[in-house]
Structures are given as C-alpha cells and as structure tokens.
Amino acid sequence: MNVIERLSASSAPRPVDGAAGDQQRQGSSCCLAGHQARRVLKALADPIRLQVVEALAGGERCVCELTAELGLAQSKLSFHLRVLKEAGLLVDRQQGRWTYYRLESGVLRDLRAWLDQLIGCCSQTLQEQG
C-alpha cells in the first residue's frame, strides 16, 4: 500500500464546512480525507488566496478592509474568498450590507493532522526500506 492509500484508508471522508463539519470535528480526532486535503492545499496554493489567509490570521475582517489592504478589486477578492470558503477554510457572516470573514481553525488543525500522518507514513516507508 502506498503512502496516499494509507492516508486515505486511515481517514474516512466527512464534510469540512458547515455545522455538521463542526460537530464531527469536535467529536473526532480524525484528520482530513485525502480528497479534502487536496482541496484545501489547492486553495492555499494560489498566492492571492495565501495573502487572504495571512490577512485573516489576525482575526475576522470585513471584505472592505481586505480589498483595501490587499489592493484587489472586490470582484477578484470575492472569487478568491469563495474558493477558500468552499475548501472549508473560511466562515462568513453578514452584518448589514457587509460580509465578514474569519479562518476556520478546525480545518487548519485537520490539515496539520493530515500532514503529520503523511510525515509518519513517509518515515515508516523509510524504515521499511532501510
């Protein structure tokens, strides 16, 4: 069994966003399933989206603040926010006419756990080969 198969076998698929995902995350020590990890990593691979994540590391921010700080048109920022939200990395809320975004720390913890499993699989493979 290769590393990816081991990771996929050790983590059952589950939602990464919404209330159901929050409830499952709290009651489970399981990390992301392989397909979910790929989705999160793909979202983080874009330099603009990575800047958005870094800007939100300090806490919740309004879209208007993010457009000014990042120097992006609202339409371009909205596209990137949507990709991050669909990957489960962001949570949003409406207040009046503004939308506020914050990082979903549970997904980041799940990604870290998936990466830890990946490291463990690689270490185990090296030991088996050595």
Contacts in CASP RR format, 6 or more apart in sequence:
PFRMAT RR
TARGET T0000
AUTHOR 0000-0000-0000
METHOD contacts of the structure
MODEL  1
MNVIERLSASSAPRPVDGAAGDQQRQGSSCCLAGHQARRVLKALADPIRL
QVVEALAGGERCVCELTAELGLAQSKLSFHLRVLKEAGLLVDRQQGRWTY
YRLESGVLRDLRAWLDQLIGCCSQTLQEQG
1 9 0 8 1.000
3 118 0 8 1.000
3 121 0 8 1.000
3 122 0 8 1.000
3 125 0 8 1.000
4 34 0 8 1.000
6 117 0 8 1.000
6 121 0 8 1.000
7 34 0 8 1.000
7 37 0 8 1.000
7 114 0 8 1.000
7 117 0 8 1.000
7 118 0 8 1.000
7 121 0 8 1.000
8 33 0 8 1.000
8 34 0 8 1.000
10 117 0 8 1.000
11 30 0 8 1.000
11 31 0 8 1.000
11 32 0 8 1.000
11 33 0 8 1.000
11 34 0 8 1.000
11 114 0 8 1.000
11 117 0 8 1.000
12 30 0 8 1.000
12 33 0 8 1.000
13 33 0 8 1.000
13 35 0 8 1.000
13 36 0 8 1.000
14 21 0 8 1.000
14 24 0 8 1.000
14 28 0 8 1.000
14 30 0 8 1.000
14 33 0 8 1.000
14 36 0 8 1.000
15 21 0 8 1.000
15 24 0 8 1.000
16 32 0 8 1.000
16 36 0 8 1.000
16 39 0 8 1.000
16 40 0 8 1.000
16 87 0 8 1.000
16 88 0 8 1.000
16 107 0 8 1.000
16 110 0 8 1.000
17 85 0 8 1.000
17 86 0 8 1.000
17 88 0 8 1.000
17 91 0 8 1.000
17 104 0 8 1.000
17 107 0 8 1.000
18 91 0 8 1.000
25 106 0 8 1.000
25 107 0 8 1.000
25 109 0 8 1.000
25 110 0 8 1.000
29 113 0 8 1.000
30 110 0 8 1.000
30 113 0 8 1.000
31 37 0 8 1.000
31 110 0 8 1.000
31 111 0 8 1.000
31 112 0 8 1.000
31 113 0 8 1.000
31 114 0 8 1.000
31 116 0 8 1.000
31 117 0 8 1.000
32 40 0 8 1.000
32 107 0 8 1.000
32 110 0 8 1.000
32 111 0 8 1.000
32 113 0 8 1.000
32 114 0 8 1.000
34 114 0 8 1.000
36 110 0 8 1.000
37 111 0 8 1.000
37 114 0 8 1.000
39 86 0 8 1.000
39 87 0 8 1.000
40 87 0 8 1.000
40 88 0 8 1.000
40 89 0 8 1.000
40 107 0 8 1.000
40 111 0 8 1.000
41 111 0 8 1.000
42 87 0 8 1.000
43 49 0 8 1.000
43 83 0 8 1.000
43 84 0 8 1.000
43 86 0 8 1.000
43 87 0 8 1.000
43 89 0 8 1.000
44 50 0 8 1.000
44 53 0 8 1.000
44 87 0 8 1.000
44 89 0 8 1.000
46 80 0 8 1.000
46 83 0 8 1.000
48 70 0 8 1.000
48 72 0 8 1.000
48 76 0 8 1.000
48 80 0 8 1.000
49 80 0 8 1.000
49 83 0 8 1.000
49 84 0 8 1.000
51 70 0 8 1.000
52 66 0 8 1.000
52 70 0 8 1.000
52 77 0 8 1.000
52 80 0 8 1.000
52 81 0 8 1.000
52 84 0 8 1.000
53 84 0 8 1.000
53 89 0 8 1.000
53 103 0 8 1.000
55 61 0 8 1.000
55 66 0 8 1.000
55 69 0 8 1.000
55 70 0 8 1.000
56 66 0 8 1.000
56 90 0 8 1.000
56 101 0 8 1.000
56 102 0 8 1.000
56 103 0 8 1.000
57 103 0 8 1.000
59 102 0 8 1.000
59 103 0 8 1.000
60 100 0 8 1.000
60 101 0 8 1.000
60 102 0 8 1.000
61 100 0 8 1.000
61 101 0 8 1.000
61 102 0 8 1.000
62 98 0 8 1.000
62 99 0 8 1.000
62 100 0 8 1.000
63 74 0 8 1.000
63 77 0 8 1.000
63 78 0 8 1.000
63 81 0 8 1.000
63 98 0 8 1.000
63 99 0 8 1.000
63 100 0 8 1.000
63 101 0 8 1.000
64 98 0 8 1.000
66 72 0 8 1.000
66 77 0 8 1.000
66 81 0 8 1.000
66 101 0 8 1.000
67 73 0 8 1.000
67 74 0 8 1.000
67 77 0 8 1.000
70 77 0 8 1.000
72 80 0 8 1.000
81 90 0 8 1.000
81 92 0 8 1.000
81 101 0 8 1.000
84 90 0 8 1.000
85 91 0 8 1.000
85 92 0 8 1.000
85 101 0 8 1.000
87 107 0 8 1.000
88 104 0 8 1.000
88 107 0 8 1.000
89 103 0 8 1.000
89 104 0 8 1.000
89 107 0 8 1.000
89 108 0 8 1.000
90 101 0 8 1.000
90 102 0 8 1.000
90 103 0 8 1.000
90 104 0 8 1.000
91 101 0 8 1.000
91 102 0 8 1.000
91 103 0 8 1.000
91 104 0 8 1.000
92 99 0 8 1.000
92 100 0 8 1.000
92 101 0 8 1.000
92 102 0 8 1.000
93 99 0 8 1.000
93 100 0 8 1.000
94 100 0 8 1.000
END
